[in-house]
């Protein structure tokens, strides 16, 4: 009889694992069943803000592979709207509830991939059943928000709670839809993924497109009128709101894993080895936003929920399940985003991360332009580098600027990945032409400044 693989979760990691396993083993050897509690498979959650704004016109554009494609191309039995409610490792069985048809199904497995993703952080005050309050995790969430924005009475005032990637991107999306938008952040800055000096540049750009930024505020509740949200209550008083979007981050979705006895790490994610196997659990693999991984610079376990990592981890798990060999070495925390035309990139450690990891370091800010100063369209760019003292090894980098800024984080990420020093980076052979860079690229200027700060003139 064919071996049976059960995949719990039908988005990036789960379907990457399933499709890779199928590429290595046919149905006569491996039967694959995937359970997904939502309405979609293999979609881009990262694209939801751009769909909300109208930059991406239609929802189907965010779907990479629908269930029919998984069935026809990869012979994967995808079961939408089936929520796995229990995993019995002793009996090698999962229990799933049919959310539309009702009833319960039990399916045995030889091999299991746990790819349940992450769940939004939702405070108690958001659980009161007041209409007009939205998380932003799935395509269903996006559909619900669009229905609210296009319904009657039309919302005019939005409050976004949380200033991370989702909060910042959703604030811009709502501005583009013509709403008045305030962003509330408990910390002293939005965009805490970069250091405060760089985050202030982001905040300035957000204010420039009309987003009100309220930092240092704690949300304590909501006010409602006729069952609809009317205000967000903070420690400094209420803020009127016809729609509220939560951008408070996510946590690993590990309730099932914990109940089944899978080991969790200090971040709350499932622990895996480099091949995405769950230690001490034969035949059990995990991947995606539900797992923790190793930060290659700090050496610490981290939870970094990004589609890039989920796809890579799922691919690694699937190759290994299929009989091949692959590993996922870890992450360095590279990410990019935008606010209007301002681009933001980061990789490696922030200053506070470097302090927490026990590094001695220098941090430098470098101002340059994205193109030759005389070329039309030249705009400012700020690069921040953090380098270990005295070795000069690059520990982290951040970039805030206009056109051509964000993707400059990629050569810095490659340098970081390969353990380069800022001294070595000053000689990098980067592309130059006036429409794309000054003679001294902003990356090289920042590296030279870091060398100076280390006292190696």
C-alpha positions as CSV (number, residue, x, y, z in Angstrom):
1,X,0.0,0.0,0.0
2,X,1.0,3.6,-0.6
3,X,2.4,5.6,2.2
4,X,0.0,8.4,3.3
5,X,1.1,12.0,3.9
6,X,-1.2,14.4,5.7
7,X,-0.6,18.1,5.5
8,X,-2.2,20.4,8.0
9,X,-2.5,23.8,6.4
10,X,-2.9,24.7,2.8
11,X,-0.9,27.9,2.3
12,X,2.7,28.5,1.4
13,X,4.6,26.0,3.6
14,X,2.1,23.2,3.5
15,X,1.5,23.2,-0.3
16,X,5.2,23.7,-1.0
17,X,5.9,20.6,1.1
18,X,3.1,18.6,-0.6
19,X,4.1,19.6,-4.2
20,X,7.8,18.8,-3.6
21,X,7.0,15.4,-2.1
22,X,4.9,14.7,-5.1
23,X,7.7,15.7,-7.5
24,X,9.8,13.0,-5.9
25,X,7.2,10.3,-5.4
26,X,4.1,9.3,-7.5
27,X,0.7,8.4,-6.2
28,X,1.4,4.6,-6.2
29,X,4.1,5.3,-3.6
30,X,2.7,8.3,-1.7
31,X,-0.9,9.5,-1.2
32,X,-1.1,13.1,-0.1
33,X,-4.1,14.7,1.7
34,X,-4.1,18.4,2.6
35,X,-6.5,20.0,5.1
36,X,-7.2,23.8,4.9
37,X,-9.8,25.5,7.1
38,X,-10.1,28.5,4.8
39,X,-11.5,29.0,1.3
40,X,-8.1,29.3,-0.5
41,X,-4.7,27.6,-1.0
42,X,-1.3,29.0,-1.8
43,X,-2.1,32.7,-1.7
44,X,-0.2,35.9,-0.9
45,X,-1.2,37.3,2.4
46,X,1.5,39.9,1.9
47,X,-0.4,41.2,-1.1
48,X,-3.6,41.9,0.9
49,X,-2.9,45.6,1.6
50,X,-2.3,46.3,-2.1
51,X,-5.6,44.6,-2.9
52,X,-7.4,46.7,-0.3
53,X,-5.8,49.9,-1.8
54,X,-6.8,48.9,-5.3
55,X,-3.3,48.6,-6.6
56,X,-4.1,44.9,-7.2
57,X,-7.6,45.0,-8.7
58,X,-8.8,41.5,-8.1
59,X,-8.5,38.9,-5.3
60,X,-7.7,36.0,-7.7
61,X,-4.4,37.8,-8.6
62,X,-3.1,36.9,-5.1
63,X,-3.7,33.2,-5.5
64,X,-0.7,31.3,-6.8
65,X,-2.3,27.9,-7.1
66,X,-5.9,27.0,-6.5
67,X,-7.1,23.6,-5.2
68,X,-7.9,22.4,-8.7
69,X,-4.3,23.0,-9.8
70,X,-3.0,21.1,-6.8
71,X,-5.4,18.2,-7.6
72,X,-4.7,18.1,-11.3
73,X,-1.0,18.9,-11.5
74,X,0.2,17.3,-8.2
75,X,-2.5,14.7,-7.4
76,X,-3.0,16.2,-4.0
77,X,-6.4,15.6,-2.3
78,X,-7.0,19.2,-1.0
79,X,-9.9,19.5,1.4
80,X,-10.9,23.1,1.9
81,X,-13.0,24.3,4.8
82,X,-11.8,21.3,6.9
83,X,-10.3,22.4,10.2
84,X,-8.0,19.8,11.9
85,X,-9.0,19.7,15.6
86,X,-6.8,17.0,16.9
87,X,-3.6,15.1,16.1
88,X,-3.1,11.6,17.7
89,X,0.5,10.6,17.2
90,X,0.0,7.3,18.9
91,X,-2.8,6.2,16.5
92,X,-1.2,8.2,13.6
93,X,-4.5,9.9,13.0
94,X,-5.9,13.4,12.5
95,X,-9.4,14.5,13.3
96,X,-10.9,17.3,11.1
97,X,-14.2,19.1,11.2
98,X,-16.1,19.9,8.0
99,X,-16.9,23.6,8.5
100,X,-19.5,23.8,5.8
101,X,-21.1,20.4,5.6
102,X,-20.8,19.5,9.3
103,X,-19.6,16.3,10.7
104,X,-16.1,15.0,11.5
105,X,-13.6,13.0,9.5
106,X,-10.7,10.9,10.7
107,X,-7.7,10.2,8.5
108,X,-4.7,8.0,9.3
109,X,-1.2,9.0,8.3
110,X,2.3,7.6,8.0
111,X,3.9,11.1,7.7
112,X,2.6,14.4,8.9
113,X,3.5,18.0,7.9
114,X,2.4,20.6,10.5
115,X,2.0,23.9,8.6
116,X,-0.7,25.8,10.4
117,X,0.9,29.2,10.0
118,X,0.4,32.0,12.5
119,X,-2.6,33.7,14.2
120,X,-3.0,37.4,14.7
121,X,-2.5,38.8,18.2
122,X,-6.0,39.8,19.3
123,X,-6.4,41.6,22.6
124,X,-9.3,41.1,24.9
125,X,-10.9,44.4,24.0
126,X,-11.2,43.3,20.3
127,X,-13.2,40.2,21.1
128,X,-16.5,41.8,22.0
129,X,-18.3,41.1,18.8
130,X,-18.5,44.8,17.7
131,X,-18.8,45.1,13.9
132,X,-16.2,46.9,12.0
133,X,-13.1,45.5,13.6
134,X,-10.8,43.5,11.4
135,X,-7.6,41.4,11.6
136,X,-5.7,41.1,8.4
137,X,-4.3,37.6,8.0
138,X,-6.2,35.8,5.3
139,X,-8.0,36.5,2.0
140,X,-11.3,36.0,3.9
141,X,-10.2,38.9,6.2
142,X,-9.5,41.1,3.2
143,X,-12.9,40.2,1.7
144,X,-14.7,41.1,4.9
145,X,-12.9,44.5,5.2
146,X,-13.7,45.4,1.6
147,X,-17.3,44.5,2.1
148,X,-17.3,46.8,5.1
149,X,-15.6,49.7,3.3
150,X,-18.0,49.4,0.4
151,X,-21.1,49.0,2.5
152,X,-23.5,51.5,3.9
153,X,-23.0,53.7,5.8
154,X,-19.6,54.2,4.1
155,X,-16.8,54.4,6.7
156,X,-14.9,57.7,6.7
157,X,-12.6,57.4,9.7
158,X,-10.2,54.5,10.2
159,X,-7.9,53.7,13.2
160,X,-5.1,51.2,12.6
161,X,-3.8,49.7,15.9
162,X,-0.2,48.6,15.7
163,X,2.7,50.1,13.7
164,X,4.4,47.1,12.2
165,X,4.6,46.0,8.6
166,X,0.8,45.2,8.3
167,X,-0.2,48.3,10.3
168,X,1.9,50.7,8.2
169,X,0.8,49.1,4.9
170,X,-2.8,49.0,5.8
171,X,-2.7,52.7,6.9
172,X,-1.4,53.6,3.5
173,X,-4.0,51.4,1.8
174,X,-6.9,53.1,3.7
175,X,-5.5,56.6,2.9
176,X,-5.5,55.6,-0.8
177,X,-9.1,54.6,-0.5
178,X,-9.9,58.1,0.7
179,X,-10.4,57.5,4.4
180,X,-9.1,59.7,7.2
181,X,-6.5,57.4,9.0
182,X,-4.9,57.5,12.4
183,X,-2.3,54.9,13.4
184,X,-2.0,54.1,17.1
185,X,1.3,52.5,18.4
186,X,2.0,51.6,22.1
187,X,5.7,52.0,21.6
188,X,7.5,55.3,20.9
189,X,7.8,54.7,17.2
190,X,6.0,52.9,14.3
191,X,8.1,50.4,12.3
192,X,9.9,48.9,15.3
193,X,11.7,46.5,12.9
194,X,14.2,49.3,12.4
195,X,16.0,51.5,14.9
196,X,14.3,54.7,16.2
197,X,16.5,57.1,14.1
198,X,15.4,55.2,10.9
199,X,11.8,54.8,12.0
200,X,11.5,58.6,12.4
201,X,12.1,58.9,8.7
202,X,9.3,56.5,8.0
203,X,7.0,58.3,10.4
204,X,7.8,61.6,8.6
205,X,6.8,60.1,5.3
206,X,3.5,58.7,6.8
207,X,2.6,62.1,8.1
208,X,3.4,63.5,4.7
209,X,0.6,61.5,3.1
210,X,-1.9,62.4,5.8
211,X,-1.6,59.5,8.3
212,X,-2.0,60.7,11.8
213,X,0.5,58.9,14.1
214,X,-0.2,58.5,17.8
215,X,2.6,56.8,19.7
216,X,2.9,55.9,23.3
217,X,-0.8,55.2,23.5
218,X,-2.4,52.1,25.0
219,X,-5.8,51.0,23.6
220,X,-8.1,49.9,26.4
221,X,-11.4,49.3,24.6
222,X,-13.9,50.2,21.9
223,X,-17.1,52.2,21.8
224,X,-20.0,51.1,19.7
225,X,-23.1,52.6,18.3
226,X,-25.9,50.4,17.1
227,X,-23.5,47.4,17.2
228,X,-20.9,49.2,15.0
229,X,-17.6,50.5,16.1
230,X,-17.7,54.2,16.8
231,X,-14.4,54.9,18.6
232,X,-11.2,53.4,19.9
233,X,-10.6,54.1,23.6
234,X,-7.1,54.9,24.7
235,X,-5.4,55.9,27.9
236,X,-5.6,59.5,26.5
237,X,-9.2,59.4,25.5
238,X,-11.4,58.1,22.6
239,X,-10.5,58.3,18.9
240,X,-13.5,58.3,16.5
241,X,-13.5,55.4,14.1
242,X,-15.9,53.8,11.6
243,X,-13.5,51.0,10.9
244,X,-10.6,49.5,13.0
245,X,-7.8,47.4,11.6
246,X,-5.6,45.4,13.9
247,X,-1.9,45.2,13.1
248,X,-0.5,43.9,16.4
249,X,1.6,41.1,14.9
250,X,1.1,37.4,15.0
251,X,2.2,34.4,17.0
252,X,2.8,30.8,16.0
253,X,-0.4,28.8,15.6
254,X,0.7,25.9,17.8
255,X,-2.3,25.0,19.9
256,X,-2.7,21.7,18.0
257,X,1.0,21.0,18.2
258,X,1.2,21.6,21.9
259,X,-1.9,19.4,22.5
260,X,-0.3,16.6,20.5
261,X,3.0,16.9,22.4
262,X,5.2,18.5,19.7
263,X,8.1,20.4,21.3
264,X,7.9,24.2,21.3
265,X,10.8,26.5,21.6
266,X,11.2,29.8,23.6
267,X,9.5,31.8,20.8
268,X,6.4,29.6,21.0
269,X,7.1,28.1,17.6
270,X,7.5,24.4,16.9
271,X,11.1,23.3,17.2
272,X,12.6,21.7,14.1
273,X,16.0,20.5,12.9
274,X,17.7,21.8,9.8
275,X,15.8,19.4,7.6
276,X,12.4,20.6,9.2
277,X,11.9,17.4,11.1
278,X,10.4,17.7,14.6
279,X,12.9,16.2,17.0
280,X,11.8,13.0,18.8
281,X,8.7,12.7,16.6
282,X,9.4,10.1,13.8
283,X,7.6,11.0,10.6
284,X,6.5,14.5,11.8
285,X,7.7,17.6,10.0
286,X,6.8,21.3,10.4
287,X,7.3,24.4,8.3
288,X,6.2,28.0,7.9
289,X,5.0,30.6,10.3
290,X,4.2,28.0,13.0
291,X,7.9,27.2,13.6
292,X,10.9,28.9,15.1
293,X,14.2,29.1,13.4
294,X,17.8,30.1,14.0
295,X,19.0,33.7,13.6
296,X,22.4,33.2,11.9
297,X,23.9,36.4,13.3
298,X,22.7,36.4,16.9
299,X,22.6,32.6,17.2
300,X,19.3,32.9,19.0
301,X,16.0,31.2,18.1
302,X,13.5,33.6,16.4
303,X,10.0,33.6,15.0
304,X,10.1,35.4,11.6
305,X,6.8,34.9,9.8
306,X,7.5,35.6,6.2
307,X,6.2,33.9,3.0
308,X,9.8,33.6,1.7
309,X,10.8,31.5,4.7
310,X,7.6,29.5,4.6
311,X,8.1,28.5,1.0
312,X,11.7,27.6,1.5
313,X,11.0,25.5,4.6
314,X,8.0,23.7,3.0
315,X,10.2,22.9,0.0
316,X,12.9,21.5,2.3
317,X,10.5,19.4,4.1
318,X,8.9,18.1,0.9
319,X,12.3,17.2,-0.7
320,X,13.3,15.2,2.4
321,X,9.9,13.5,2.6
322,X,10.3,12.6,-1.0
323,X,13.6,10.9,-0.3
324,X,16.0,13.7,-1.2
325,X,18.2,15.8,1.0
326,X,17.8,19.5,1.8
327,X,18.3,21.8,4.7
328,X,17.1,25.2,5.9
329,X,20.1,26.9,7.6
330,X,18.3,29.8,9.3
331,X,17.5,33.4,8.7
332,X,19.1,36.9,9.0
333,X,15.9,38.9,9.2
334,X,15.9,40.5,5.8
335,X,12.7,42.4,4.9
336,X,11.5,45.4,2.8
337,X,8.3,47.5,2.7
338,X,7.1,50.8,1.4
339,X,5.1,53.9,2.6
340,X,3.9,55.8,-0.4
341,X,7.1,56.1,-2.4
342,X,9.4,55.8,0.6
343,X,11.2,52.4,0.6
344,X,12.4,50.7,3.8
345,X,14.8,47.7,4.0
346,X,16.5,45.9,6.9
347,X,18.6,42.9,7.5
348,X,20.5,41.4,10.5
349,X,20.5,43.0,13.9
350,X,19.2,46.3,15.1
351,X,21.2,48.1,17.8
352,X,19.1,46.7,20.6
353,X,19.4,43.2,19.1
354,X,23.2,43.6,19.0
355,X,23.2,44.7,22.7
356,X,21.0,41.8,23.7
357,X,23.3,39.4,21.9
358,X,26.3,40.7,23.7
359,X,28.2,42.3,20.8
360,X,30.5,45.2,20.9
361,X,29.8,47.3,17.9
362,X,29.7,50.6,16.0
363,X,26.7,52.1,14.3
364,X,26.9,54.6,11.6
365,X,24.4,56.6,9.5
366,X,25.3,57.6,5.9
367,X,23.4,60.1,3.7
368,X,23.6,59.7,0.0
369,X,21.4,59.7,-3.1
370,X,19.8,56.9,-5.1
371,X,21.3,58.2,-8.4
372,X,24.0,60.6,-9.5
373,X,23.2,64.0,-8.0
374,X,23.0,65.7,-11.4
375,X,20.7,63.0,-12.9
376,X,16.9,63.8,-12.9
377,X,15.0,62.1,-10.1
378,X,17.9,61.9,-7.6
379,X,16.5,61.6,-4.1
380,X,17.9,61.2,-0.6
381,X,18.8,57.8,0.8
382,X,19.9,57.0,4.4
383,X,21.9,53.8,5.1
384,X,22.7,52.5,8.6
385,X,25.3,49.9,9.2
386,X,26.1,48.1,12.5
387,X,29.5,46.4,12.6
388,X,31.2,44.3,15.2
389,X,34.1,45.9,17.1
390,X,37.0,45.2,16.5
391,X,36.6,42.7,13.7
392,X,34.5,44.9,11.5
393,X,32.1,42.1,10.7
394,X,28.7,43.4,9.4
395,X,26.0,42.7,12.0
396,X,23.1,44.5,10.5
397,X,21.9,47.1,8.0
398,X,18.9,49.4,7.4
399,X,18.0,51.6,4.5
400,X,15.3,54.3,4.1
401,X,15.0,56.2,0.9
402,X,13.1,56.7,-2.3
403,X,13.4,54.9,-5.7
404,X,16.1,52.2,-5.8
405,X,16.4,52.1,-2.0
406,X,14.8,49.0,-0.8
407,X,16.5,46.4,-3.0
408,X,19.9,47.8,-2.0
409,X,19.3,45.8,1.2
410,X,20.0,42.7,-0.9
411,X,23.8,43.2,-1.4
412,X,24.0,44.0,2.3
413,X,22.1,40.8,3.1
414,X,24.5,38.8,0.9
415,X,27.5,40.4,2.6
416,X,25.9,39.6,6.0
417,X,25.1,36.0,5.1
418,X,28.7,35.5,4.0
419,X,30.3,37.0,7.1
420,X,31.9,39.9,5.3
421,X,33.6,42.8,7.1
422,X,32.9,46.4,6.3
423,X,36.5,46.7,5.2
424,X,35.9,44.0,2.5
425,X,32.6,45.6,1.5
426,X,34.3,48.9,0.5
427,X,35.8,47.0,-2.5
428,X,32.5,45.4,-3.7
429,X,32.1,45.7,-7.4
430,X,28.6,47.1,-7.6
431,X,26.9,48.3,-10.8
432,X,27.2,52.0,-11.7
433,X,25.5,54.3,-14.1
434,X,24.1,57.8,-13.4
435,X,20.4,56.7,-13.6
436,X,21.0,54.0,-11.0
437,X,23.7,55.1,-8.6
438,X,26.4,57.7,-7.8
439,X,30.0,56.8,-8.6
440,X,30.2,55.7,-4.9
441,X,27.1,53.6,-4.3
442,X,25.3,54.4,-1.0
443,X,26.3,50.9,0.2
444,X,30.0,51.6,-0.4
445,X,29.8,55.1,1.2
446,X,28.2,53.5,4.4
447,X,30.8,50.8,4.5
448,X,33.6,53.4,4.3
449,X,32.0,55.4,7.1
450,X,31.8,52.2,9.3
451,X,35.5,51.6,8.6
452,X,36.3,55.1,9.8
453,X,34.2,54.6,12.9
454,X,36.2,51.5,13.7
455,X,39.4,53.6,13.6
456,X,40.8,52.1,10.5
457,X,41.2,55.1,8.3
